[in-house]
Amino acid sequence: MNDMNHPDNSDDLQARLRALPAERLPPARVWQGIAAQLPAMPMPAPAPAPAAVTVLARRRRWPLRVGLGMAAALGLLMVVPTPVPQTPPPTLVQRQAEAMVAEYQQAMATLPTAQVGGEWQPALRELDSSVDHIRAALTENPRSRVLLGQLQRTYALRLELTQQAVMAAGLPS
């Protein structure tokens, strides 16, 4: 049987553990033996500058470095020529829209220049405004065939309305 599990033995063991000293220092002769076995240590280097001084020196150099970098970048921009952005050639839709505008202006030039009646003016202004909006949308989306179709219908309607106004006014066409 194991005597260690017996309750009397554990109390005795606990009491002996508590009686041990908390710290034991080896005798001086042990330390002298350890020191004799260690290799000779070189003299310590001088202590570095306090951290505050090196941080301050770094802080002083940082703006200088940034300033020099910015000056170099600005100098490079001044020396190296930048290419002028080229406007892209007009798309097929844009060329068709310009041809449509020219045809519309030619057709309008054939009509008499006299003023049409006042009752026609609001509708004509609305169509002109629609043309302006469609052309602005075409500059933003130069490949849109839908906008080109809208422009064609609006010009045709404007031309037809102008012809009707001329005929209603009794002007020769």
C-alpha positions as CSV (number, residue, x, y, z in Angstrom):
1,M,0.0,0.0,0.0
2,N,1.0,3.5,-0.6
3,D,1.6,5.5,2.6
4,M,1.4,8.8,0.7
5,N,-2.4,8.6,0.4
6,H,-2.8,8.3,4.1
7,P,-4.3,11.5,5.6
8,D,-1.7,11.7,8.4
9,N,1.2,11.7,6.0
10,S,-0.1,14.6,3.9
11,D,-0.5,16.9,6.9
12,D,3.0,16.0,8.0
13,L,4.3,16.7,4.5
14,Q,2.5,20.1,4.3
15,A,3.9,21.1,7.7
16,R,7.5,20.3,6.5
17,L,7.0,22.3,3.3
18,R,5.9,25.3,5.3
19,A,8.9,25.1,7.5
20,L,11.3,25.4,4.5
21,P,12.9,28.8,4.1
22,A,11.3,31.0,1.3
23,E,14.6,31.9,-0.3
24,R,18.1,30.2,-0.1
25,L,21.2,32.1,-1.1
26,P,24.2,30.0,-2.2
27,P,27.4,30.6,-0.3
28,A,29.8,33.2,-1.7
29,R,32.3,30.6,-2.8
30,V,29.7,29.2,-5.3
31,W,29.3,32.7,-6.9
32,Q,33.1,33.0,-7.2
33,G,33.3,29.7,-9.0
34,I,30.6,30.7,-11.4
35,A,32.3,34.0,-12.1
36,A,35.7,32.3,-12.8
37,Q,34.1,30.1,-15.4
38,L,32.4,33.0,-17.4
39,P,34.3,34.5,-20.3
40,A,35.6,38.1,-19.9
41,M,33.0,40.7,-20.9
42,P,33.9,43.7,-23.0
43,M,33.4,47.1,-21.6
44,P,29.9,48.3,-22.3
45,A,29.5,50.9,-25.1
46,P,28.6,54.4,-24.1
47,A,24.9,54.9,-23.4
48,P,22.9,56.0,-26.4
49,A,21.4,59.5,-26.5
50,P,18.2,59.8,-24.6
51,A,15.1,58.7,-26.6
52,A,13.7,62.3,-26.5
53,V,16.7,63.7,-28.3
54,T,16.6,61.1,-31.1
55,V,12.9,61.5,-31.6
56,L,13.3,65.2,-31.7
57,A,16.0,64.9,-34.3
58,R,13.8,62.6,-36.4
59,R,10.9,65.0,-36.1
60,R,13.1,67.8,-37.4
61,R,14.3,65.7,-40.4
62,W,10.8,64.5,-41.4
63,P,9.4,67.9,-42.6
64,L,12.7,68.5,-44.4
65,R,12.4,65.2,-46.2
66,V,8.8,65.7,-47.1
67,G,9.5,69.3,-48.3
68,L,12.4,68.1,-50.4
69,G,10.3,65.3,-51.9
70,M,7.5,67.7,-52.8
71,A,10.0,70.2,-54.3
72,A,11.5,67.4,-56.4
73,A,8.0,66.3,-57.6
74,L,7.1,69.8,-58.5
75,G,10.3,70.3,-60.4
76,L,9.7,67.1,-62.3
77,L,6.2,68.3,-63.2
78,M,7.6,71.6,-64.4
79,V,10.3,70.0,-66.6
80,V,8.4,67.0,-68.1
81,P,5.8,68.2,-70.6
82,T,2.4,66.8,-70.1
83,P,0.6,65.7,-73.3
84,V,-2.5,67.7,-74.2
85,P,-5.5,65.4,-74.1
86,Q,-6.8,64.8,-77.6
87,T,-10.5,64.9,-78.2
88,P,-11.7,61.5,-79.6
89,P,-13.0,61.6,-83.2
90,P,-16.8,61.8,-83.5
91,T,-18.6,58.5,-83.5
92,L,-20.9,57.4,-86.3
93,V,-23.9,58.4,-84.3
94,Q,-22.5,61.9,-83.7
95,R,-21.7,62.4,-87.4
96,Q,-25.2,61.3,-88.3
97,A,-26.7,63.7,-85.8
98,E,-24.6,66.6,-87.3
99,A,-25.8,65.7,-90.8
100,M,-29.3,65.7,-89.4
101,V,-28.9,69.1,-87.9
102,A,-27.5,70.4,-91.3
103,E,-30.5,68.9,-93.2
104,Y,-33.0,70.4,-90.7
105,Q,-31.4,73.9,-91.0
106,Q,-31.5,73.7,-94.8
107,A,-35.2,72.7,-94.6
108,M,-36.0,75.5,-92.2
109,A,-34.1,78.0,-94.5
110,T,-36.6,77.1,-97.3
111,L,-39.6,78.2,-95.3
112,P,-40.6,81.9,-95.2
113,T,-38.9,83.9,-92.4
114,A,-42.1,85.7,-91.4
115,Q,-43.4,85.2,-87.8
116,V,-45.8,82.4,-87.2
117,G,-48.9,82.9,-85.0
118,G,-48.6,83.1,-81.3
119,E,-50.6,80.0,-80.7
120,W,-47.9,77.9,-82.4
121,Q,-45.0,79.4,-80.3
122,P,-45.3,77.3,-77.1
123,A,-45.3,74.1,-79.0
124,L,-42.3,75.2,-81.2
125,R,-40.4,76.3,-78.1
126,E,-41.1,72.9,-76.4
127,L,-39.8,71.1,-79.4
128,D,-36.6,73.3,-79.5
129,S,-36.1,72.6,-75.8
130,S,-36.4,68.8,-76.5
131,V,-33.9,69.1,-79.3
132,D,-31.4,70.8,-76.9
133,H,-31.9,68.1,-74.2
134,I,-31.5,65.3,-76.7
135,R,-28.3,66.8,-78.2
136,A,-26.9,67.3,-74.6
137,A,-27.7,63.6,-73.9
138,L,-25.9,62.6,-77.2
139,T,-22.7,64.4,-76.0
140,E,-22.8,62.3,-72.8
141,N,-23.7,59.0,-74.7
142,P,-22.3,59.5,-78.2
143,R,-23.1,55.9,-79.3
144,S,-26.8,55.9,-78.5
145,R,-28.9,55.0,-81.5
146,V,-32.1,55.5,-79.4
147,L,-31.2,59.2,-78.9
148,L,-30.4,59.6,-82.6
149,G,-33.9,58.3,-83.4
150,Q,-35.4,60.6,-80.8
151,L,-33.5,63.5,-82.4
152,Q,-34.7,62.6,-85.9
153,R,-38.4,62.3,-84.7
154,T,-38.2,65.6,-82.9
155,Y,-36.7,67.4,-85.9
156,A,-39.3,65.9,-88.2
157,L,-42.1,67.0,-85.8
158,R,-40.6,70.5,-85.5
159,L,-40.4,70.9,-89.3
160,E,-43.9,69.6,-89.8
161,L,-45.3,71.9,-87.1
162,T,-43.5,74.9,-88.6
163,Q,-44.9,74.0,-92.1
164,Q,-48.4,73.8,-90.6
165,A,-47.9,77.2,-88.9
166,V,-46.8,78.7,-92.1
167,M,-49.8,77.3,-94.0
168,A,-52.2,78.5,-91.3
169,A,-50.7,82.0,-91.4
170,G,-51.4,82.0,-95.2
171,L,-47.7,82.6,-96.0
172,P,-46.4,81.2,-99.3
173,S,-44.3,78.2,-98.8
